[in-house]
Amino acid sequence: MLESIKKYKSALGFIVKFFIVYAILTYVYSLYLSNFEGEPDGVTRIVANQTESIINAVGYTANVEVHESEPTMKLLVHGNYVGRIVEGCNSISVLILFITFVIAFTGNLKNTVLFILVGSVLVYLANLLRIVVLGIGLYRFPDQEYLLHQIVFPTIIYGMVFLLWMFWVQKFSKK
């Protein structure tokens, strides 16, 4: 038994670190969310407002407003309701997963902090662009909602996180 533990020490260390960091970050995020009973949280509002600004900057007319009956933001393009920006759209859950993996796959402190910062900004911006393109796409091609929302854009955002992880493991983590 002891030999097995020694043999798989690095894998077990990764798993233990991963679950501990993930549990802590998820708990802290849930505490944050508990401050926004029945209304959109602050990060979701920021993402919605940035989405509105970017869509307007590329020549469409967008508006976001708090949904009347749920804790989400409604996205309208040229006055047409195209979708809701919910807490799950703000990229925090994806960032928690990204950060957890990087911390669990140990690197030196400087590289870890820098990679988390740069990677988090990239993931956040990619997510923001995802919502912008999704909003315009749903306005222009409403019949393609399932394809855009359930397949194309999740593949892009999770694919990006996976590539960042692979880059981290190949270039910066302690092997």
C-alpha positions in Angstrom: 0.0 0.0 0.0 2.8 2.4 1.0 4.6 1.7 -2.3 1.5 2.5 -4.3 1.1 5.8 -2.5 4.8 6.6 -3.2 4.4 5.5 -6.8 1.4 7.8 -7.4 2.5 10.6 -5.0 2.5 13.4 -7.6 -0.9 12.3 -9.0 -2.4 12.1 -5.6 -0.9 15.5 -4.7 -2.5 17.0 -7.8 -5.9 15.5 -6.9 -5.8 16.6 -3.3 -4.6 20.2 -4.2 -7.2 20.4 -6.9 -10.1 19.5 -4.7 -9.0 21.7 -1.8 -8.4 24.8 -4.0 -11.6 24.2 -5.9 -13.6 23.8 -2.7 -12.2 27.0 -1.2 -12.7 29.1 -4.3 -16.2 27.7 -4.9 -17.1 28.4 -1.3 -15.7 32.0 -1.4 -17.7 32.6 -4.7 -20.9 31.2 -3.1 -20.4 33.6 -0.2 -20.1 36.4 -2.7 -23.2 35.3 -4.6 -25.2 35.1 -1.3 -25.1 38.9 -1.1 -27.3 39.2 -4.2 -30.5 37.4 -3.4 -33.0 37.8 -6.2 -30.9 40.2 -8.3 -27.9 39.8 -10.6 -24.5 39.8 -9.0 -22.1 42.6 -9.6 -19.8 40.7 -12.0 -22.7 39.6 -14.1 -23.9 43.2 -14.3 -20.4 44.4 -15.3 -20.2 41.7 -18.0 -23.7 42.6 -19.3 -22.8 46.4 -19.4 -19.5 45.6 -21.2 -21.4 43.4 -23.7 -23.8 46.3 -24.3 -21.0 48.7 -24.9 -19.1 46.4 -27.3 -22.2 45.5 -29.3 -23.0 49.2 -29.6 -19.4 49.9 -30.7 -19.6 47.5 -33.6 -22.7 49.1 -35.1 -25.7 47.4 -33.4 -28.0 49.0 -30.9 -27.9 47.0 -27.7 -29.5 47.5 -24.3 -29.2 45.4 -21.1 -31.6 45.7 -18.3 -32.4 43.8 -15.1 -34.9 41.0 -15.7 -38.2 41.7 -13.9 -38.7 38.3 -12.4 -35.3 36.6 -12.1 -31.7 37.5 -11.1 -30.5 37.9 -14.7 -29.8 40.7 -17.2 -31.9 40.8 -20.4 -29.9 41.5 -23.6 -31.8 43.3 -26.3 -30.3 44.0 -29.8 -32.2 46.6 -31.9 -35.0 46.3 -29.3 -35.3 42.5 -29.8 -34.9 40.3 -26.7 -32.1 37.9 -27.7 -31.3 36.3 -24.3 -30.4 36.5 -20.7 -27.0 37.1 -19.2 -27.1 34.8 -16.1 -24.5 34.3 -13.4 -23.1 31.4 -15.3 -22.2 33.8 -18.2 -19.8 35.9 -16.1 -16.9 33.5 -16.5 -16.2 33.2 -12.8 -16.9 29.5 -12.6 -14.7 28.8 -15.6 -12.0 31.0 -14.0 -12.2 29.1 -10.8 -11.7 25.8 -12.7 -8.8 27.4 -14.6 -7.1 28.8 -11.5 -7.6 25.6 -9.6 -5.8 23.5 -12.3 -2.9 25.9 -12.5 -2.4 25.9 -8.7 -2.8 22.1 -8.5 -0.2 21.6 -11.3 2.5 23.3 -9.3 4.9 25.8 -10.8 7.1 28.5 -9.2 5.2 31.3 -7.5 6.1 34.0 -9.9 5.1 32.0 -13.0 2.0 30.7 -11.3 0.8 34.2 -10.3 1.7 35.7 -13.7 0.0 32.8 -15.6 -3.1 33.0 -13.5 -3.4 36.8 -14.1 -2.7 36.7 -17.9 -4.8 33.5 -18.4 -7.7 34.9 -16.4 -7.7 38.1 -18.4 -7.6 36.0 -21.7 -10.5 33.8 -20.5 -12.5 36.8 -19.3 -12.0 38.6 -22.6 -12.8 35.5 -24.7 -16.0 35.0 -22.6 -17.0 38.6 -23.2 -16.4 38.3 -26.9 -18.4 35.0 -26.8 -21.4 36.8 -25.3 -21.1 39.7 -27.8 -20.9 37.4 -30.8 -23.6 35.2 -29.3 -25.9 38.2 -28.8 -25.4 39.4 -32.4 -25.7 35.8 -33.7 -29.0 35.3 -31.9 -30.3 38.5 -33.3 -29.3 37.7 -36.8 -29.8 33.9 -36.7 -32.4 33.2 -33.9 -33.1 29.7 -35.4 -29.5 28.7 -34.6 -29.7 29.2 -30.9 -29.0 25.6 -29.9 -26.0 25.4 -32.2 -24.5 28.7 -31.1 -25.3 28.6 -27.4 -24.9 24.9 -26.6 -22.2 23.7 -29.0 -20.1 26.4 -30.8 -19.4 28.9 -28.0 -18.9 26.4 -25.1 -16.4 24.5 -27.3 -14.5 27.7 -27.9 -14.3 28.8 -24.3 -13.5 25.4 -22.8 -11.1 24.7 -25.7 -9.3 27.9 -24.9 -9.0 26.9 -21.2 -7.8 23.4 -22.1 -5.1 24.9 -24.4 -4.0 27.3 -21.6 -3.7 24.3 -19.3 -1.7 22.4 -21.8 0.6 25.4 -22.3 1.0 25.7 -18.5 1.9 22.0 -18.1 4.4 22.0 -21.0 6.1 25.3 -20.2 5.8 26.2 -16.6 4.7 23.5 -14.2 7.2 21.5 -12.2 7.4 18.1 -13.8 
